[in-house]
């Protein structure tokens, strides 16, 4: 005790309850105000504060994992043909390498395994490790004379990449909500596009500097690093009971009457965009544009505008909901195809194709973001791997089959009518939207477009 206090007061202060002091009117004691505050105020404020932080962390993981998803596809699609051609492999054998992409088409066949066993992180990290091993095994083989063993290594690479796609897409469904799906899909499209550029053009650029062997070793190390990082990604809780039988619930989900318009919508929504994409580059060539113009405008700036469109589409989905995004962004995606029709049919300035290309690339990103949000919204978390693989395979079917007939249509009718047809064929999907709307678990829109 302070001695000076004892000196000032001979007697200690009286013990017992403190006298009650009535505060002046309008003044609330601090302790009383705390107890009077509604119990939910502070937790609700914390939730409002933490929600953007959680979303930003989720989007960072989405960007990382979809970069990992897009990287091997860029290597297989862009790098392998160049690698084997510079080593003297015949065009026939390089063409046959397209069969190596079959795992990406048929991945739905083993998607139930990803739903049934293991966590998403276990599958992703295991696949990235397999990609690293396959990349290393390319080095000792003679690229000039590809053996069946090397073909097997390349097939293992694409199978591991396709399986990783299943797990990452399922993980994205696990962590998404109707409110966050727009932002998630905007980021995932952007990250995948960047990975395709890095895994394709970026790797080829480095190969001219470092040579092939150091490059394969560096890519293997990158895959291993991604495997380690993916292991610590956020994990969503999945009901073990629902995962025991991944096939029967998916069949029940699929074979319902209300899924018929949904399946038709998935087939048709991106059909016009896919048909147009097959014939855009030949149109540039046939109109006499230089390779530099095609590379700068249609490819480089086109990818940049697609990324910008995907991010803008993600914002639109978050702001207005999936249904409105499918309607308005799908309409924009269809209408801008008419820009190429105008270039083909009207006497416009030579540079008009630049505007048509950039507008089409931007709206392609808009429509893709809305469409992927819709696909994720349809899936159940415990069966997301199988369901999403089925939906993406259905979309790929219309893309590939329609694209196969696009050249025949141009040769028969010409570029102008074909481009008009790509806009018209997009409309039936929009007409199906009222039938599809009950299947959309949409959040309340904050406004209307």
Beta strands, then each sheet from edge to edge (+ up, - down):
end
